[in-house]
Amino acid sequence: MTHPAELSLKDSTNVVAVVPYLLGYHPHDQLIILALKDSQVLFAAAAPLPYSSDPVSDATEVATRITAHGPDRVVLIGYGPGEAVATAVDQTIGAFTALDVAVSASFRVYDDWLWHLRCDDPECELGIPFDVSTTAVAAQATLLGYVAAEDVHTYATRLAPVTGDERKGMQTALAAAHRHLDDLAAGSSEEQIRTTFHDLVERLLREARTTYEQHRGLADSTTALLLALLSGPHAPGAVMKHVHGEDLDVRIWTDLTRRADPVHAAAPATLLALAALQRGNGHLARLAIERAQEAEPEDTLIQRLAEVISRGIAPADVRRLVHE
């Protein structure tokens, strides 16, 4: 499964089935908005349900944020009981219509059933049984190694720091990595140190990509050396050009974020946020940048990236800013 994904709106089950794999988790009590352009998903956005006591305002805010990124149409999928979903969908359709953005389809999912909303066919009211795990999309995702968490809270635990023996092993490896870098720097000029460290980062990044492509993890010593190098001044900014919106980037920086202690967590978490943004996964980007902010609350790059995430900048725009 590639991203952005191409969707055929003729098959409602596949449209809905792709949602957990775009988000990374199975949504509950949320309205999911798929923003599309030329049959490609630009990104998936999520709004909590039920809407507040002012659903018109909620819907207008959601639609305005999404319309700013230029979709030519959207698909709405509400997860939850009928009344909460119906209110949100009706108000959100009205908000998009007012902004001249077409709503191609709207659905509700609840208790393993799927309903077409705003449908004139009487059979739409009956709904159809829906188990996402039995769909062609789920089969393809499983084949490619994609796993959707049970819910948004479980998804958040994927960034939880390692514990126990894993943590102790990383602490030992990080101490050794810093001693090794000190030895490399001994007796060298600033320019020599900069060149040596730059070349070492480049080599370790190539090794990381090769290793994770084979669905293996880096050794503690290699991970620690990369984390130690990234904790230096300006290192994350220099590495940004290597970070794209590929699944491989997300896997690498998720693992390094989890294995980093608080002193070293800012850089990998920032790079994970950047990868997630380019992939169109705003929720993962927010989780990652929050982890980075906890580690380095005053860092300028982290503050700027947090602002980008809060503004909901489209993945294509982020890619242009970083790589062009």
Secondary structure, 3 states (H helix, E strand, C coil): CCCCCECCCCCHHHHHHCHHHHHCECCCCEEEEEEEECCEEEEEEEEECCCCCCHHHHHHHHHHHHHCCCCCEEEEEEECCHHHHHHHHHHHHHHHHHCCCEEEEEEEEECCEEEECCCCCHHHHCCEECCHHHCHHHHHHHHCCCCCECCHHHHHHHHCCCCHHHHHHHHHHHHHHHHHHHHHHCCCCHHHHHHHHHHHHHHHHHHHHHHHHCCCCCCHHHHHHHHHHHCCCCHHHHHHHHCCCCHHHHHHHHHHHHHCCCCCCHHHHHHHHHHHHHHCCHHHHHHHHHHHHHHCCCCHHHHHHHHHHHHCCCHHHHHHHHHC
